[in-house]
Amino acid sequence: MAQTTEIVKDKDLEKKWNALDWFIASIRYREILRTTSFQRKDLVVCDIGCGIEGKFLSSISDRIAYGYGFDMKTENCKLGNIELKQIDDLHDGIPLSDNSVDLVFMIAVLEHLADPQQILKEIHRILRPIGGGGGGGRKKKKQIPTEKKIMKKMKIKIKKIK
C-alpha cells in the first residue's frame, strides 16, 4: 500500500504548466462551478485527471463530504477531506468501491486513453444510482455546455453504456 503524506505545494508547478494550461483549467473550473449544484454537503466527488495538486477538489472541499483525485502526476496524499492518489494506468481500473461516489469529473482525459470505453464503464461502476447518497450519478448525467461543444468539435460520440 502506498504511503500517504500531506500535500506540499509544488513551487515549480508554474514551470510545468504553461499559460494555456492555466487558462484552460480556470475556464473548466468556472464552468463546473457555474453549472453544478453543490447544495448537499454529503456528496462524495471523484476527479479523474485531477492534476498534481488536485486544485479543483481543493477549491470545493468545503462544499463536499469527501473528494478523491486520481492522476499520474500526483503523489499519494491526504489533506482534510481530499485524498489524492497516483495512478499510472486508468485501464487497470479506478480503486474505489462500486456505487461509492455521487459525482465524477474528468476533463481532458478521454483523448489520452487507448480504450476510453473501459474508463467510462469504470465510472459507471463507481457512481451511485440516483437516490443513493447525494444523488446525481449514473441515471442522470448532465454534460456541461462547454463539454458538449468540445466533444462536438472533436467529433467524439459517447455510446450509451449498458
C-alpha positions in Angstrom: 0.0 0.0 0.0 1.3 3.5 -0.9 2.4 5.8 1.8 0.1 8.8 2.5 1.7 12.2 3.0 0.5 15.7 3.5 0.0 17.9 0.4 3.0 20.1 -0.3 2.6 23.0 -2.8 4.8 22.4 -5.8 6.8 25.7 -6.2 7.9 24.6 -9.7 4.3 24.0 -10.8 4.2 27.2 -12.8 7.2 26.0 -14.8 5.4 22.6 -15.5 2.2 24.3 -16.8 2.2 27.0 -19.4 -0.2 29.9 -19.6 -2.5 28.0 -21.9 -2.8 25.1 -19.3 -3.7 27.6 -16.6 -6.2 29.4 -18.8 -8.0 26.2 -19.9 -8.1 24.9 -16.3 -9.6 28.1 -15.0 -12.3 28.1 -17.7 -13.2 24.4 -16.9 -13.4 25.0 -13.1 -15.5 28.1 -13.5 -17.9 26.3 -15.9 -18.2 23.3 -13.5 -18.9 25.6 -10.5 -21.4 27.5 -12.5 -23.4 24.5 -13.8 -23.1 22.1 -10.9 -25.1 22.3 -7.7 -23.1 21.6 -4.5 -26.1 22.2 -2.3 -25.7 19.0 -0.4 -22.6 18.7 1.7 -22.8 14.9 1.9 -21.5 14.5 -1.7 -18.6 12.2 -2.5 -16.7 13.5 -5.6 -14.1 11.9 -7.8 -11.9 13.9 -10.1 -10.1 11.8 -12.7 -7.1 13.6 -14.1 -7.0 15.9 -11.1 -3.5 17.3 -11.8 -0.5 17.5 -9.4 -2.3 19.2 -6.5 -5.9 18.4 -7.1 -6.7 22.1 -7.4 -10.4 21.6 -8.3 -11.1 19.3 -5.4 -9.3 21.7 -3.0 -11.5 24.5 -4.3 -14.7 22.7 -3.5 -13.6 20.9 -0.3 -15.8 23.0 1.9 -18.9 22.0 -0.2 -18.5 18.2 -0.2 -18.1 15.4 2.3 -15.1 13.8 0.6 -13.1 14.0 -2.6 -10.9 11.5 -4.4 -8.5 12.7 -7.1 -6.6 10.4 -9.5 -3.7 11.5 -11.7 -0.5 10.0 -13.0 1.4 13.2 -12.0 0.2 13.5 -8.4 1.5 11.8 -5.2 -0.5 9.8 -2.7 -1.6 12.3 -0.1 -4.5 13.4 2.1 -5.4 16.8 3.4 -8.7 17.0 5.3 -11.5 15.6 3.2 -9.4 15.4 0.0 -7.4 12.3 -1.0 -5.1 12.3 -4.0 -3.8 9.0 -5.5 -1.2 8.5 -8.1 -2.5 6.1 -10.7 -0.3 5.2 -13.7 -2.8 3.4 -15.9 -6.6 4.1 -15.7 -7.1 0.9 -17.7 -6.3 -1.0 -14.5 -9.5 0.4 -13.0 -10.4 3.1 -10.5 -9.5 2.0 -7.0 -12.9 2.7 -5.5 -15.8 0.5 -4.4 -18.9 0.1 -6.6 -21.6 2.8 -6.0 -19.3 4.9 -3.9 -19.3 8.4 -5.4 -22.0 10.9 -6.3 -20.2 12.9 -9.0 -17.3 12.2 -11.3 -15.4 14.9 -13.1 -13.0 14.0 -15.9 -11.7 16.8 -18.1 -9.3 16.4 -21.0 -8.6 12.7 -20.2 -10.5 10.5 -22.7 -8.5 11.6 -25.6 -5.3 10.3 -24.0 -6.7 6.8 -23.4 -6.3 3.8 -25.7 -9.7 2.4 -24.6 -11.9 5.3 -23.4 -15.0 3.0 -23.2 -13.3 1.0 -20.5 -12.9 4.0 -18.2 -16.5 5.0 -18.9 -17.6 1.6 -17.6 -15.5 2.1 -14.5 -17.1 5.5 -13.9 -20.5 3.9 -14.3 -19.4 1.2 -11.7 -18.3 3.7 -9.1 -21.3 6.1 -9.5 -24.2 5.7 -7.1 -27.6 5.4 -8.6 -30.0 8.4 -8.1 -31.3 8.4 -4.6 -28.2 6.9 -3.1 -26.0 9.2 -1.1 -26.0 12.6 -2.7 -27.9 11.6 -5.8 -26.6 12.8 -9.2 -24.9 9.8 -10.6 -25.5 7.3 -13.4 -29.1 7.7 -14.4 -29.0 11.4 -14.8 -25.8 12.5 -16.5 -25.6 16.2 -17.3 -22.9 17.4 -19.6 -21.8 21.0 -19.1 -22.3 23.2 -22.2 -18.5 23.6 -22.7 -18.1 19.8 -22.7 -20.7 19.4 -25.4 -19.1 22.0 -27.7 -15.6 20.4 -27.3 -16.9 16.9 -27.9 -18.8 18.0 -31.0 -15.8 19.8 -32.3 -13.6 16.8 -31.8 -16.3 14.6 -33.3 -16.4 12.4 -30.2 -19.6 10.4 -29.7 -20.1 8.7 -26.4 -22.2 5.5 -26.7 -24.7 4.6 -24.0 -23.2 2.2 -21.5 -25.2 -0.9 -20.8 
